Amino acid sequence: MSIKNICLPEKIMLLSTTPLDSFIQRFVFPVQFVLGVVGNVLIFSVLFSGTARNRANDLLSAMALADAAVLLFLLPHSLSAFHAFAFNNTFRYFYLNTKPHLAAMANWFSAAAIWFVLGVSIERLLIIKSPLRSRLYYVRLRMAGPVVAVFVATAALTGYHHVAHDCFLYRLCNDTQLYSQCFPSAFDWPLNRTNPHSHSFRLFVRTSTVINALFVVVIPIVIVALLNIALIRLLKKRSNQPLIKGSFRRSSDVAVQQNQERRVTITVCAVVSSFTLTQGPSAVIFMYELIQGKDRPGLTFYNITCLTNTLVITGKMLNVVLFCMTSGNFRRRLVAMVTNRLVKFGLVTGDTMRHKGSTSTHRTSLTATTPLHTRSFPMRPRGGSESYSNASSEKRRKFSRANTGEVYL
């Protein structure tokens, strides 16, 4: 009997791996996709504006684009869970032929986003140590080098995903059904099939899996945690430094500083916890799949994989909140940008928004480090209260920026 005459039941033709995967792709991922893409596009629009000239902001912009790209490459997998797409042969042909490569591209941009988070953490700590660093910005094109280097390096680390599986497409039921089977290229194949790949190629895939787990997940998690711990220690050390003779602080200033430190500490813990909990499990899955070897994974493994993938995507959503939305300056700049767009397209009039924005437009500058950066601590200059009261508002702002490491753009 020819294989083309075999007709498979609808249950086998479903593209979702498990019922849990189908539920996540139909009901959870669409929400994640909309919030993640819209949020990251807004982040990029605000941070990459003409006035947002700062290394950390450029890295955050690159992270936003990478996170949005991850969601875009995962979109076909979500669509495959809907019957309208799953049983459309045009979509099936595209999806079944590109599924391994779509996953590889998603892993690439996810790795790049993780490295950009690492870069932001480094830049944030350097700005806290040297506040004037943020004011010594360069031509933006120079930032293209490090950004391109991150994409090239992560492409090399994750490129093995393109060849980690061999997939075969079959035309069944008199060419009315398209069905695909995929086998891991690093291990022996089941059903008495022969894996044609050489031993060296299999070793390459296995080694790449370990290197990917280490340099894309494990090591960045450790470094990000250490950098943020160092940031908290530096802020504590700075707050405990004795004042210069003749200078003093009001009790309200001390209270504001303590509140700022408490806010920074909470946000740092949230970032580290979110980064670890959403990215770490995926490394465990990679390593387990490597150790498991030729044994075919069961339903439980597939369900766990679905959950870890959902955690990774959730992390892309949380980046929007933790790295930008917790910044008051970012929110003000975002509101100003949206308002300008609404006025430009005639959805609202300028007179309607002018009164609302009159009290806040003078503070729309953006903090480069977002949630982990401190805002200005009210402090008195060296000259005491008299010089403080006579200083212009611009001088006070400059003084505050230089002492807190805040980046105004």
VOLORO-85930 format. One record per residue (C-alpha): x, y, z; residue number from 1. Coordinates in steps of 0.5 Angstrom, whole numbers. Layout:
N
(r (X; Y; Z); NUM)
...
This chain:
409
(r (0; 0; 0); 1)
(r (3; 7; -2); 2)
(r (4; 12; 3); 3)
(r (0; 17; -1); 4)
(r (-6; 13; 0); 5)
(r (-6; 13; 8); 6)
(r (-10; 18; 11); 7)
(r (-9; 20; 18); 8)
(r (-14; 22; 23); 9)
(r (-15; 29; 25); 10)
(r (-12; 28; 32); 11)
(r (-6; 26; 29); 12)
(r (-6; 32; 24); 13)
(r (-6; 37; 30); 14)
(r (0; 41; 30); 15)
(r (0; 42; 38); 16)
(r (4; 37; 42); 17)
(r (0; 37; 48); 18)
(r (-7; 39; 50); 19)
(r (-3; 44; 55); 20)
(r (1; 47; 49); 21)
(r (-6; 48; 45); 22)
(r (-9; 52; 51); 23)
(r (-2; 56; 52); 24)
(r (-2; 58; 45); 25)
(r (-9; 59; 44); 26)
(r (-11; 63; 50); 27)
(r (-4; 65; 54); 28)
(r (1; 67; 48); 29)
(r (-4; 72; 44); 30)
(r (-4; 76; 51); 31)
(r (3; 76; 52); 32)
(r (4; 77; 44); 33)
(r (0; 84; 44); 34)
(r (3; 86; 51); 35)
(r (10; 84; 49); 36)
(r (10; 87; 42); 37)
(r (7; 94; 44); 38)
(r (11; 95; 50); 39)
(r (17; 93; 47); 40)
(r (16; 98; 41); 41)
(r (14; 103; 46); 42)
(r (20; 102; 49); 43)
(r (24; 103; 43); 44)
(r (20; 109; 41); 45)
(r (22; 113; 47); 46)
(r (29; 111; 48); 47)
(r (31; 111; 41); 48)
(r (29; 118; 40); 49)
(r (33; 124; 38); 50)
(r (34; 126; 45); 51)
(r (35; 120; 49); 52)
(r (43; 119; 47); 53)
(r (46; 114; 53); 54)
(r (49; 108; 52); 55)
(r (44; 104; 57); 56)
(r (38; 107; 53); 57)
(r (41; 104; 47); 58)
(r (42; 98; 50); 59)
(r (35; 98; 52); 60)
(r (33; 99; 45); 61)
(r (37; 94; 42); 62)
(r (34; 89; 48); 63)
(r (27; 91; 46); 64)
(r (28; 90; 39); 65)
(r (30; 83; 41); 66)
(r (25; 81; 45); 67)
(r (20; 84; 40); 68)
(r (23; 79; 35); 69)
(r (23; 73; 39); 70)
(r (15; 74; 40); 71)
(r (14; 75; 32); 72)
(r (18; 68; 31); 73)
(r (14; 65; 36); 74)
(r (7; 67; 33); 75)
(r (7; 62; 27); 76)
(r (7; 56; 33); 77)
(r (1; 60; 36); 78)
(r (-3; 60; 30); 79)
(r (-1; 53; 29); 80)
(r (-6; 51; 35); 81)
(r (-12; 54; 31); 82)
(r (-16; 49; 27); 83)
(r (-16; 54; 21); 84)
(r (-9; 54; 21); 85)
(r (-7; 47; 23); 86)
(r (-11; 44; 17); 87)
(r (-10; 49; 12); 88)
(r (-5; 46; 7); 89)
(r (-1; 52; 5); 90)
(r (0; 54; 12); 91)
(r (2; 47; 14); 92)
(r (7; 47; 8); 93)
(r (10; 54; 11); 94)
(r (10; 52; 18); 95)
(r (13; 45; 18); 96)
(r (18; 47; 13); 97)
(r (21; 53; 17); 98)
(r (19; 50; 24); 99)
(r (26; 48; 27); 100)
(r (29; 55; 24); 101)
(r (23; 59; 27); 102)
(r (25; 56; 34); 103)
(r (33; 57; 32); 104)
(r (31; 65; 30); 105)
(r (27; 66; 37); 106)
(r (33; 63; 41); 107)
(r (38; 67; 37); 108)
(r (34; 74; 39); 109)
(r (32; 71; 46); 110)
(r (40; 70; 47); 111)
(r (41; 77; 45); 112)
(r (36; 80; 49); 113)
(r (39; 77; 55); 114)
(r (46; 79; 53); 115)
(r (43; 86; 53); 116)
(r (40; 86; 60); 117)
(r (47; 84; 62); 118)
(r (50; 90; 58); 119)
(r (45; 95; 62); 120)
(r (47; 92; 68); 121)
(r (54; 93; 67); 122)
(r (53; 100; 64); 123)
(r (48; 102; 70); 124)
(r (54; 100; 75); 125)
(r (59; 104; 72); 126)
(r (54; 110; 72); 127)
(r (53; 110; 79); 128)
(r (61; 109; 80); 129)
(r (62; 115; 75); 130)
(r (56; 120; 75); 131)
(r (59; 124; 69); 132)
(r (60; 118; 65); 133)
(r (53; 119; 63); 134)
(r (54; 126; 60); 135)
(r (60; 124; 56); 136)
(r (56; 121; 50); 137)
(r (59; 119; 44); 138)
(r (56; 119; 36); 139)
(r (51; 114; 37); 140)
(r (53; 110; 31); 141)
(r (59; 108; 35); 142)
(r (54; 104; 39); 143)
(r (53; 100; 33); 144)
(r (59; 96; 34); 145)
(r (58; 93; 41); 146)
(r (50; 91; 39); 147)
(r (52; 88; 32); 148)
(r (58; 84; 36); 149)
(r (52; 81; 41); 150)
(r (48; 79; 35); 151)
(r (54; 76; 32); 152)
(r (56; 72; 38); 153)
(r (49; 70; 40); 154)
(r (48; 67; 33); 155)
(r (54; 63; 33); 156)
(r (52; 60; 40); 157)
(r (45; 59; 38); 158)
(r (46; 57; 31); 159)
(r (46; 50; 32); 160)
(r (39; 50; 33); 161)
(r (38; 50; 25); 162)
(r (41; 43; 25); 163)
(r (39; 40; 31); 164)
(r (33; 36; 28); 165)
(r (32; 33; 22); 166)
(r (25; 34; 19); 167)
(r (21; 30; 14); 168)
(r (15; 32; 10); 169)
(r (10; 27; 8); 170)
(r (4; 28; 3); 171)
(r (-1; 23; 5); 172)
(r (-9; 22; 3); 173)
(r (-8; 23; -4); 174)
(r (-4; 29; -3); 175)
(r (-9; 32; 1); 176)
(r (-5; 32; 8); 177)
(r (1; 34; 10); 178)
(r (5; 31; 16); 179)
(r (12; 32; 19); 180)
(r (16; 28; 23); 181)
(r (23; 31; 26); 182)
(r (29; 27; 30); 183)
(r (34; 29; 34); 184)
(r (41; 30; 29); 185)
(r (45; 28; 35); 186)
(r (42; 22; 37); 187)
(r (40; 15; 34); 188)
(r (33; 15; 31); 189)
(r (28; 11; 33); 190)
(r (23; 6; 29); 191)
(r (30; 3; 26); 192)
(r (31; 9; 22); 193)
(r (39; 11; 21); 194)
(r (42; 17; 23); 195)
(r (46; 19; 17); 196)
(r (50; 24; 21); 197)
(r (57; 23; 23); 198)
(r (60; 22; 30); 199)
(r (64; 29; 30); 200)
(r (57; 32; 28); 201)
(r (53; 29; 33); 202)
(r (59; 31; 38); 203)
(r (58; 38; 35); 204)
(r (51; 39; 37); 205)
(r (52; 36; 44); 206)
(r (57; 41; 46); 207)
(r (54; 47; 43); 208)
(r (48; 45; 47); 209)
(r (52; 45; 53); 210)
(r (56; 52; 51); 211)
(r (49; 55; 50); 212)
(r (46; 53; 56); 213)
(r (52; 56; 60); 214)
(r (53; 62; 56); 215)
(r (46; 64; 54); 216)
(r (43; 63; 61); 217)
(r (47; 60; 67); 218)
(r (53; 65; 67); 219)
(r (49; 71; 65); 220)
(r (44; 70; 71); 221)
(r (50; 69; 76); 222)
(r (53; 76; 73); 223)
(r (47; 80; 73); 224)
(r (46; 78; 80); 225)
(r (53; 80; 82); 226)
(r (52; 86; 79); 227)
(r (46; 88; 82); 228)
(r (49; 86; 89); 229)
(r (55; 90; 87); 230)
(r (50; 96; 86); 231)
(r (46; 96; 92); 232)
(r (53; 95; 96); 233)
(r (55; 102; 93); 234)
(r (49; 105; 94); 235)
(r (49; 103; 101); 236)
(r (56; 105; 102); 237)
(r (55; 112; 99); 238)
(r (49; 113; 103); 239)
(r (54; 112; 109); 240)
(r (59; 116; 107); 241)
(r (60; 122; 112); 242)
(r (59; 129; 110); 243)
(r (64; 134; 109); 244)
(r (65; 139; 115); 245)
(r (60; 145; 114); 246)
(r (55; 141; 110); 247)
(r (49; 138; 113); 248)
(r (42; 135; 110); 249)
(r (35; 136; 113); 250)
(r (32; 130; 116); 251)
(r (27; 130; 110); 252)
(r (33; 129; 105); 253)
(r (35; 123; 109); 254)
(r (28; 120; 109); 255)
(r (28; 121; 101); 256)
(r (35; 118; 100); 257)
(r (33; 112; 105); 258)
(r (26; 111; 101); 259)
(r (30; 111; 94); 260)
(r (35; 106; 97); 261)
(r (29; 102; 99); 262)
(r (26; 103; 92); 263)
(r (32; 101; 89); 264)
(r (33; 95; 93); 265)
(r (26; 92; 92); 266)
(r (27; 93; 84); 267)
(r (34; 90; 84); 268)
(r (31; 84; 88); 269)
(r (25; 84; 83); 270)
(r (29; 84; 77); 271)
(r (34; 79; 79); 272)
(r (29; 74; 81); 273)
(r (25; 75; 75); 274)
(r (31; 74; 71); 275)
(r (33; 68; 74); 276)
(r (26; 65; 75); 277)
(r (24; 66; 67); 278)
(r (30; 64; 64); 279)
(r (33; 59; 69); 280)
(r (29; 53; 67); 281)
(r (30; 53; 60); 282)
(r (37; 51; 61); 283)
(r (35; 46; 65); 284)
(r (31; 43; 60); 285)
(r (36; 44; 55); 286)
(r (41; 40; 59); 287)
(r (36; 34; 61); 288)
(r (34; 33; 54); 289)
(r (42; 32; 53); 290)
(r (43; 27; 58); 291)
(r (36; 24; 56); 292)
(r (40; 22; 50); 293)
(r (36; 17; 45); 294)
(r (30; 16; 49); 295)
(r (24; 19; 47); 296)
(r (21; 24; 51); 297)
(r (14; 23; 54); 298)
(r (8; 27; 55); 299)
(r (11; 30; 62); 300)
(r (17; 33; 59); 301)
(r (13; 36; 53); 302)
(r (8; 39; 58); 303)
(r (14; 42; 62); 304)
(r (18; 45; 56); 305)
(r (11; 48; 54); 306)
(r (11; 51; 61); 307)
(r (19; 53; 61); 308)
(r (17; 57; 54); 309)
(r (12; 61; 57); 310)
(r (16; 63; 63); 311)
(r (21; 65; 58); 312)
(r (16; 69; 54); 313)
(r (13; 72; 61); 314)
(r (20; 75; 62); 315)
(r (20; 78; 55); 316)
(r (14; 82; 58); 317)
(r (17; 83; 65); 318)
(r (23; 87; 62); 319)
(r (18; 92; 59); 320)
(r (15; 93; 67); 321)
(r (22; 92; 70); 322)
(r (27; 96; 66); 323)
(r (22; 102; 64); 324)
(r (15; 103; 67); 325)
(r (18; 103; 74); 326)
(r (22; 110; 72); 327)
(r (17; 116; 73); 328)
(r (22; 120; 68); 329)
(r (20; 114; 63); 330)
(r (13; 114; 64); 331)
(r (13; 122; 63); 332)
(r (17; 122; 57); 333)
(r (12; 116; 54); 334)
(r (6; 120; 56); 335)
(r (9; 126; 52); 336)
(r (10; 122; 46); 337)
(r (3; 119; 46); 338)
(r (0; 126; 47); 339)
(r (4; 129; 41); 340)
(r (2; 123; 36); 341)
(r (-5; 124; 38); 342)
(r (-5; 131; 37); 343)
(r (-1; 130; 30); 344)
(r (-6; 125; 28); 345)
(r (-12; 130; 30); 346)
(r (-15; 125; 35); 347)
(r (-14; 131; 41); 348)
(r (-13; 138; 40); 349)
(r (-7; 141; 43); 350)
(r (-11; 146; 47); 351)
(r (-14; 140; 51); 352)
(r (-7; 137; 53); 353)
(r (-3; 144; 54); 354)
(r (-6; 145; 61); 355)
(r (-5; 137; 63); 356)
(r (2; 138; 61); 357)
(r (4; 144; 63); 358)
(r (6; 142; 70); 359)
(r (10; 136; 68); 360)
(r (14; 138; 61); 361)
(r (20; 141; 65); 362)
(r (21; 134; 68); 363)
(r (21; 129; 62); 364)
(r (28; 127; 62); 365)
(r (29; 120; 62); 366)
(r (33; 116; 67); 367)
(r (38; 111; 63); 368)
(r (38; 106; 68); 369)
(r (30; 105; 69); 370)
(r (28; 101; 75); 371)
(r (35; 100; 78); 372)
(r (37; 107; 78); 373)
(r (36; 112; 83); 374)
(r (33; 119; 82); 375)
(r (36; 125; 85); 376)
(r (37; 126; 92); 377)
(r (35; 133; 95); 378)
(r (42; 135; 98); 379)
(r (45; 142; 100); 380)
(r (51; 144; 96); 381)
(r (57; 145; 100); 382)
(r (56; 153; 101); 383)
(r (50; 151; 106); 384)
(r (43; 153; 107); 385)
(r (44; 160; 104); 386)
(r (48; 158; 98); 387)
(r (42; 153; 97); 388)
(r (37; 158; 97); 389)
(r (40; 163; 92); 390)
(r (42; 158; 87); 391)
(r (38; 157; 81); 392)
(r (34; 151; 79); 393)
(r (39; 149; 74); 394)
(r (45; 149; 78); 395)
(r (41; 145; 83); 396)
(r (39; 140; 78); 397)
(r (46; 139; 75); 398)
(r (49; 139; 82); 399)
(r (44; 133; 84); 400)
(r (45; 129; 77); 401)
(r (53; 129; 79); 402)
(r (52; 127; 86); 403)
(r (47; 121; 84); 404)
(r (49; 119; 78); 405)
(r (42; 120; 74); 406)
(r (42; 121; 67); 407)
(r (38; 126; 64); 408)
(r (38; 126; 56); 409)
